Amino acid sequence: MQLSSRLERFNEPETLKMAKLGRELRAQGFDIVDLSLGEPDFDTP
């Protein structure tokens, strides 16, 4: 199956970029509170 070249114009959503960065930083040992996706299970400040 060949996809249209128009699809190349679409970028990864910013929320997914933030979630990916959070996972990478957590893997490096940083303490991350990820509020980029979903509903938090605690009250926000």
C-alpha distances in whole Angstrom, upper triangle without the diagonal:
4,7,10,13,15,14,16,19,19,21,22,24,28,29,26,27,31,30,29,32,34,32,33,36,37,36,39,41,42,43,40,40,37,37,33,32,33,37,39,42,45,46,45,48
4,7,9,12,11,13,16,16,19,20,23,26,28,25,26,30,30,28,31,33,32,32,36,37,36,38,41,41,42,40,40,36,36,33,31,33,37,39,42,45,46,45,48
4,6,8,7,9,12,13,15,17,20,23,25,22,23,27,27,25,28,31,30,30,34,35,34,36,39,39,40,37,37,34,33,30,28,30,34,37,39,42,43,42,44
4,5,6,8,10,12,15,17,19,23,25,23,24,27,28,27,29,32,31,31,35,36,36,38,40,40,41,38,38,34,34,30,29,31,35,37,40,43,44,42,44
4,5,6,8,10,13,16,19,22,24,22,23,26,27,26,28,31,31,30,33,35,35,36,39,39,40,37,37,34,33,30,29,31,35,37,41,43,44,42,44
4,5,6,8,11,14,17,20,22,21,21,25,26,25,27,30,30,30,33,35,35,36,39,38,39,36,36,32,32,28,27,29,33,35,39,41,41,39,41
4,5,6,9,11,14,17,19,18,18,22,22,22,24,26,27,27,30,31,31,33,36,35,36,33,33,29,28,25,24,26,30,32,35,38,38,37,39
4,5,8,11,14,16,19,17,17,21,22,20,22,25,25,25,28,30,30,31,34,33,35,32,32,29,28,24,24,27,31,33,36,38,39,37,39
4,6,10,12,15,18,17,17,20,21,21,22,25,26,26,28,30,31,32,34,33,34,31,31,28,27,23,23,26,30,32,35,37,37,35,37
4,7,9,12,14,13,14,17,18,18,19,22,23,23,26,28,28,29,32,31,31,28,28,25,24,20,20,22,26,28,32,33,34,32,34
4,6,9,11,10,10,13,15,14,16,19,20,20,22,24,25,26,28,27,28,25,25,21,21,17,17,20,24,26,29,31,31,29,31
4,6,8,7,7,10,11,11,13,15,16,17,19,21,21,23,25,24,25,21,21,18,18,14,14,17,21,22,26,28,28,26,28
4,5,5,7,9,10,11,13,15,16,17,19,20,22,23,25,23,24,20,19,16,15,11,11,14,18,20,23,25,25,23,25
4,5,5,6,9,10,10,12,14,15,16,18,20,21,23,21,21,17,17,14,13,9,10,14,17,18,22,23,23,21,22
4,5,5,6,9,10,11,13,14,15,16,19,20,21,19,19,15,14,11,9,6,7,10,13,15,18,19,20,18,20
4,5,5,6,9,10,11,12,14,15,17,19,20,19,19,15,15,11,11,8,8,11,15,16,19,21,22,20,23
4,5,5,6,9,10,11,12,14,15,17,19,17,18,15,15,12,12,9,10,14,17,18,21,23,24,21,23
4,5,5,6,9,10,11,12,14,15,17,15,15,11,11,8,9,6,9,12,15,15,19,19,20,18,20
4,5,5,6,9,10,11,12,14,16,14,14,10,10,7,8,6,7,10,13,13,16,18,19,18,20
4,5,5,6,9,10,11,13,15,14,15,12,13,10,12,10,11,14,17,17,20,21,23,21,23
4,5,5,6,9,10,11,13,11,13,10,12,10,12,10,12,16,18,18,20,21,23,21,22
4,5,5,6,9,10,11,9,9,7,8,6,9,9,11,14,16,15,17,18,20,18,19
4,6,5,6,9,10,10,10,8,10,9,12,11,12,15,17,16,18,19,22,20,22
4,5,5,6,9,9,11,10,13,12,15,14,15,18,21,20,22,23,25,23,24
4,5,5,7,6,8,7,11,11,14,14,16,19,20,19,21,21,23,21,22
4,5,5,5,6,6,9,10,13,14,15,18,19,17,19,19,21,20,21
4,5,7,9,10,13,13,17,17,18,20,22,20,22,23,25,24,25
4,6,9,10,14,15,18,18,20,23,24,23,24,24,26,25,26
4,7,9,13,14,18,19,20,23,24,21,22,22,24,23,24
4,6,10,12,15,16,18,21,21,19,20,20,22,20,20
4,7,10,13,15,17,19,19,16,17,16,18,17,17
4,6,9,11,13,15,16,13,15,14,16,15,15
4,6,9,11,13,12,10,11,11,12,11,12
4,6,7,9,10,9,11,12,13,12,14
4,6,7,8,7,10,11,11,9,12
4,7,9,9,13,14,15,13,15
4,7,8,12,14,15,14,17
4,7,9,12,13,13,16
4,6,9,10,10,14
4,5,7,8,11
4,7,9,13
4,6,9
4,6
4
